[in-house]
Amino acid sequence: MECKDNDCLCVWGYGIIKCPNLPLCLGRLISVHVGLPNIEFEQALFHDIVTNTLSAFSRGTQDQKDAYESWIDQITENRTKAPKAYQDLGGQYFEFMEIWKNFYPEYDRTIKNDLNPEAMLNVLQNSGCY
């Protein structure tokens, strides 16, 4: 998958455009640590989908890397399209986030289970790139 007109947005950029108070919101999330893995994993997954890489799990065991690659292949239909709705993530989004956060001590915080990757999905659905 490649962006057609070099007009893709990153999740962070989308968030800043979407929410003018994002620095305040992020400051609160970081200070209490709840939801921090959500934000960072969403960005890591977005990066892997749009760049066709598997860098989010580069610190994992081979079994973890293989499982993540299989999941990426599943949710992108073998890397031919991007997921555009939460249901497209095959019910494993939070499972992979739980594994991923353990690779990074700074993100090993409480996952907010009702914080879905809406920013990433919105960009993938509305950017015209995928």
FENSULPE-V865702 format. One record per pair of residues at least 12 apart in sequence whose ideal C-beta (glycine too) atoms are under 6 Angstrom apart, sorted by the first residue. I is the first residue (numbers start at 0). J is the second residue. Records with the same first field share a line. If there is no record, write none. Layout:
I: J + J
//
This chain:
0: 129
2: 128
3: 128
7: 126 + 128
8: 122
10: 41 + 42 + 45 + 118 + 119
13: 118 + 122
14: 118
32: 108
33: 109 + 111
34: 111 + 114
35: 106 + 108
36: 96 + 100 + 106 + 108 + 110
37: 111 + 114
39: 106
40: 96 + 99
41: 116 + 119
43: 55
45: 119
48: 81
51: 78
53: 68
55: 99
58: 102
63: 98
70: 91
73: 89
74: 87 + 88 + 89
81: 123 + 129
83: 123 + 124
85: 115
96: 110
//
